[in-house]
Amino acid sequence: MQTKIILPDSEIPKQWYNIMADMPNKPAPPLHPATKQPVGPDDLSPIFPMALIEQEVSDQRWIDIPEDVLKIYTLWRPSPMYRAHRLEEALGTPAKIYYKYEGVSPAGSHKPNTSVPQAYYNKQAGVKRIATETGAGQWGSAMALAGSLFGIDVTVYMVKVSYNQKPYRRIAMETWGAEVFASPTDKTEAGRKILEADPDNPGSLGIAISEAVEDAATHSDTNYALGSVLNHVLLHQTVIGLEAKKQMELIGDYPDVIVGCCGGGSNLAGLSFPFLQDKINGKQLRVIAVEPASCPTLTKGEFRYDFGDTAGLTPLLMMYTLGHDFVPPGIHAGGLRYHADAPLVCQLYHDGLIEAKAYPQTAVFEAALQFARSEGIIPAPESSHAVKAAIDEALRCKEEGKEETILFNLSGHGYLDLQAYADYLEGKLVDYEYPEEKIKEALSRLPQI
């Protein structure tokens, strides 16, 4: 009875997979926020190194991973895949459940898969400092780690509600040498405007992105880095799915269902895109993106051009969106609170290659406890959305008497998020479904293209 499927260091992928090469429909081009015309490399060069801009627009199927990045990847890659025997037994399902575990990275999540190459390319371009944002703290931790490995200063604008709820994430960032501010701050024009209108604003990813982009654009030695949404970020994450395909081959199996939690889309994409290449070429496969009911981007948003940030500093992207000034409820216990999703994920969802589900947080934590008490690992609140959907799929197989193979991405551990578990266990978490009228109101303020 094999529980762990392990690959040797020599099996770390040497190239990233770019799904742009195989998509039946490419995403619509990003538009300049002022002119509403497609953006060019010169528009992005004030905040990104040219190597990442080239990856952002590339439709080349395979892109080489630099040797210096591969050396750092060996600190935690290849990551293990587990067969969830004990969970299967607890559920009484004929389904086989596997999970790819990204919590083995130094930062405890999948995020260093892209923070490390982003730091590398910025270092190559002579950049001294990176400004970035973080919601629940996983991305900020990963960027702080990567900055320390390459000798780059890192400034993190952390969504205020998470800054207060997750002190250990902030401490981790500071331990790796980053400077962390609770966003909105009084350090940027974007932050000052928001605080002037609402001094108690709890913050949002859109606001934190505005602050980080403004910081980068107004300092010549500073670039911006993003932990999800953009094409190059999703590209870097495909090491997850490429390893998973090899691990599935080792045991002679292939998933019928792939599940990933979805906030901006990076870990869902990382696991699923290499398999979606097979689906595009005719393989039978379901891919499920799982989001919170309090931030139902794919399930209730509209497929429209919108800004990636609150202040309207970023290019306009074609995404499923709840509106760029969407502020998620502070009572939500995890990340996944971005107002939109990655254009690549949105296009694939629009074309019917990906499904989406939204769950309330109490059901998600209930699934997390069942997983922790069966498999031992306490999952991150974000990853627990994928756990919930995987359990539901396994129970469907039980009802239908089907022996399907389910693979999900356990994108991080929850050991720095135990306050959320404390709140759940003490009955403090309540379910919140984002009201339709608020979504309509926010969407009414979207730019007209």
N, C-alpha and C positions, 0 to 999 in steps of 0.2 A: 504494500500500500504506500505509494509515493505521495509525500506531502509537499516537499519543496522541489521545485524544478530550477536548478542552478546552472548558469552558463559561466565558463571561464572568462578571465579578463580579455583573452584574445578574441572573444566573440562580441565585444562592444562594437556596434555599427561604426563603420568608417565614413559613412555618408548619411546625411539627413534625406528624408523623402519629401518631395514637394508635390502635394496633391494638385496644384495648379496645372501640372502637365497633363492630368487625366480627367479633370472635371468636365462634365458635359457642357456646363455654362460657367464661364468665369465671372467673378464678382464685378459689379460696375466699378469704374475707377474712382479713387478718392478725389474730392473736389476741394479747391482752395476756398477757405472760409470767407474771403472777401470777394474774389472774382467769380466764384462758383464754376471755374474752369478746372479740368483735370490737373492735379499737381504734378510737377516734375521734380527731378532730383535736386535742383537748386532750391526748391521750396522747403525741402526736408533737411538740407545740409546744415542749417544752423543748430539742429538738435540731435542729428544722427550721423555716425560715421558712414562714409560712402559704401563700405563693404556691406553694412546692414541695409542700406537703401537699395543696393543691387539685389539682395536677397528678397526684399519686400516686393519687388516688381518682377522677379524672375519666374519664368515658367519652365525652367530646366528641371527635369525629373529628379536628378540626384545631385546633391551639393556636398562637396568634401568637407569633413570636419577637421579643423586644424589640429596638428600634432599636439600643440600645447594644451588645447582643450581636451583632447583624448587622455592626456596624462592626468589631468585633474578629474575627469570622469571616472578614472579607475579607483578613486577614493570610495565610490559607492556603486558604480556600475560594473557589470550588469546587475540590475536589481532582481531580487528573487520573485518567482511566481509560486503561489501556494494553491494547493487543492484544499478547499474548505470542507474536509470530511466531517468535522464535528458539527458545523452549521448544517450541512446536508442532513445529518442524522437527527438533529434537533427539529428540523422542518419536516422530516419524513418524506423528502422529495426524491423522485427518481433522477432529477436533474443533477448534472455535475457542475459545481460552482468553483471557479478559479478566480484568484485576484492577483494582480500585479501590484507589488508593494513598493511604493516610492518613498515611504517614511524612513528608509535606510540612509537617505542623504544627510549630510551634516546639519542642514537646516530643517530636516524632518519632513520635507515635502518634495514634490516634483519640480519646484521652481528653479533650483540650481541648474537644471538641464539647459535653461536659457540664460540665466544670469551670468554663468561662467563664459559662454561665448560672447555675450554682449560686453562684458568687461574686457575680454580679450581684444575684440575689434576696436573698442574705444582706446585701449592702451596702445594698440598699433597706430592709431590715428593721433597720438600725442595728447589725448584728453586727460586733464588732471582731476576732474571731479564729475560725478554723476548725480543728478537730481532725479528723484523718483517718488512715487506715491505707494502707499500700501493700505489695504482695507483691514483684513483680519490680522495681517502681520507676516504671512508666509512669504510674500514677495519681498517685502522690506528685509526680512531675515536673509533671504537668498541673495539679494543684491549686496547687502552688507558683507556677507561671506565672500562673494566674488570680488568685491572691492578690496578686501583684505588680502586675498590671494594674488592680486595683480598690482597692489600698491596704488589704488585709486581712492580718493576721498569720496564718501557717499553721504548725501543729504536725503533724508526720508520724510515726506509729508504723510503722516499717519492719520487716517480718519479718526476724528476726535472720540467718537463713541468707543471705537476699538482701542485707542490709546489708553482710555480709562478702564476698559473691561479686561484688557490683556497686557498687564504690565510686564509679564515675562517675555513676551515677544519683543517689547521695546528694549528690555535688558539684554536680550540676545543680540539685537542689532548694535547696541552700544558696546557690547563685549567685543564684537567684530570691528569696532572702530567707527561706526556710522553716527551721524548727528540726526536726532529724531525730533520732529515737531508735531504737536497736535493740530491737525487741520480742520477748519480754517484758521490760519495764523494772521498776525499783523505784519508779516514779513514780505508779503506780496500785495500788489494792487488788487488782484482777484480776491485774496483772502480778506483784505480790509473792507472791500465793498460788501462782501457777504456778512461780515461781522457788524457792519454799520446797519444793515437792514435787519439782522437777526443775531444779537450778541450771544444767544444760547444755541446757535445752529450746531447740530450734532455732527455735521460733516457728512460727506459722501465721497465715493471714489471719483465722481466727476469733478468735485471741488478740489480734491487733492491733486488730480491730474492737472487742472488749471494752474495750481500753484507751482507744481514741479516743472511744467512746460515753460511758464513765465520765468522761473528761476534760471532754467537752462538757456532760454532765448536772450536773457539780459546779461549773461556772463560768458565772455569769450572762451574761457577755459573749461566750460561746463557743457556736458551733453545730457540728454534725457534718456531714460530707459523705462520700458514698459514691460510688465510681467505677464500680459495676456493680450488678446484681441488682434494684434497686428500679425501679418503673414509670417514675418521672420521668427516671431516668438513661437507660433504653432509649428513651424518648420523644425526648430530646435527640439521640440518636445517629441518628435516622431521616433527618437531613440527608444521610447517606451514601447510603442507598438512593434517596431522592428525586432526588438529583443523578444517580445511576447510571441511573435510569429515563429521565431526559432525555438522557443520553449514549447510551444504547441506541437511543432514538428517532432521534437524529441520524444514526446509521449504519444504521438500518433493521433492527435485530436485537433479539432478546429471549432471555434465558437459559432453557435447559432445566434447568440445574442451578446452584444457588447454594450456595457453601461459605463457612463462617466458622469460625475457631477458637472454642472455647467454654470459658471458665473460670467467669465469672459470667453471661455471655450478652450483654454490651452491644454488642460489635462485630458479632456474628452477627445480633442484632436490628436494629442500625442499617442494615445492608445489606439484610437479608431482609424486614423487616416491610412496607415499601411494596410489595414484590412479593407477599408473602403475602396482601395485600388482594386481589390478582388471583386467587390460588389459591383463596381462600375463596369467591370469586365464580365459580369454575369453570375457571380457567385451569390447564392442565397444567404442573406445575413441581415439581421436587424441591429441597428445602432440607436441607443436611447440616451438622449441628453436629459439630465435631471436637474431641476431648478427649484428654488424655494417658492412657495405660494405667495410669500410677501414681496417677491421680486420676479414676477412671472414673464420674463422677457420674451421667450419664444412662444409661450402658450397664450399670452394676451397682448403682446406688443404688436406694432405694425412694421411692415417691411418698407422702410423709408430711409432717405438720406437724413442723417443727424450728426451733430457734433459728438466727438468722443469725450468731451469734457463739458463742464457747466458754463464756463465763461465764453465758450465759442472760439477758443484759440487754435484748436486742432482742425485738421482737414475734416470735411464732411464725408462720412462713410455710409455705404448702403448696408443697413443692419435692421434686424428686428429690434425695436427700441420702445421704451416706455417714456421717452422724452428726456433730453439732456439735463433738465433741471429737476429730475426725479430725485427725491431724498428718501432712502429706505427707512423703515421704522427702526428706531434704536433698540427695540425689544428683540430683534432677531439675533440669534446667538452665534451665527457663523458668518463667513464671507459670502461669496456669490451674490453680492449686492450691487453689481454694476448695472447701469440703466439699459445696456445693450449687450450684444454679443459679437464675437469675431465675424467679420464679413465672410470669411471662408465657411465657417459653421452655418451662418445664416443662409448663404446661398445653397448649401447642401440640404439644409432643412426645407428651404423654399422649393427645391427640386424633388423633395420626397425621399432623399437618400438617408435622412436621419429623422427619428421620431423625437418627441419631447413630452416629458411629464413634469408636473409641479406637485410638491408635497408640503404640507404644513410642518412646522418644526417639531411639534411633540411626537408625531409619527416617525420622524427622522431619528430623534433621540431614542425612541423606543427600539427601533431597528439597531441603532448603535449599541445599545446595552445588550441586545440579544447576540450581536456579533462579538462584542467584547467577552461575554460570558461563555461563548462557544469557542472562539478562536484565540482569545487572550489579548489581542491587540486592541487598545482603545483608539478608535478612528477619529480623525479630525472631524469637527462638525460638518465641514464642507463635504468631505469624503463620505460621510454617513448618508447623504442623499443618494449616492450610488449604491450603498449597502441596502437601503430601503427598497430601491427599485429591483436590485438583484434578488432580494428575498421575495418580493412580489412575483417576479418572473418564475422563481423556483416553486412557489405555491401554485402558480398557474399550471406549471408542468405536472404538479401533483394532482390537481383537479382533472387535467386532461390525460393523465397517464403517459406523458411524453418524457423521454430521456434526452433532453436537450443539454447542450453545453453552454454555460453562462460564464462570461469573463467580464470582470469589472476592475476599474482602476481604484485601488486604495491609495489615493493620491497623497496622503500624509497621516501622521499620527496626531493624537489629540493631547499629548502630555503637556503642551504649553497652553492648552485651551480648557483646563479642568474646571475653571470657573463656570463655563457654560454647562458642564455636567452637574456641577453643584446646584446651579439654578434649576436645572431640570429635575434633579432628585428632590429638591426642596419645593417643587411645585410652582416655581416662580415664572417659568416660561409659559407664555400663552400663544395660541395660534392667531395669526393675523393674515387675512387675505386682502391683498391690495385692492381698494375699491375701484370699480370700473369707471366711476365718474372722475376720480383723480387721474386715472390714466388718460381719459379723454381730454381732460383739462390740460395735462402736460403735452399731449400730442398736438393740441391746437396751437401750441407755441413753436412747433417745429419749423425750420426754415422751408420756404416754398421753393422747390427746384423745378 
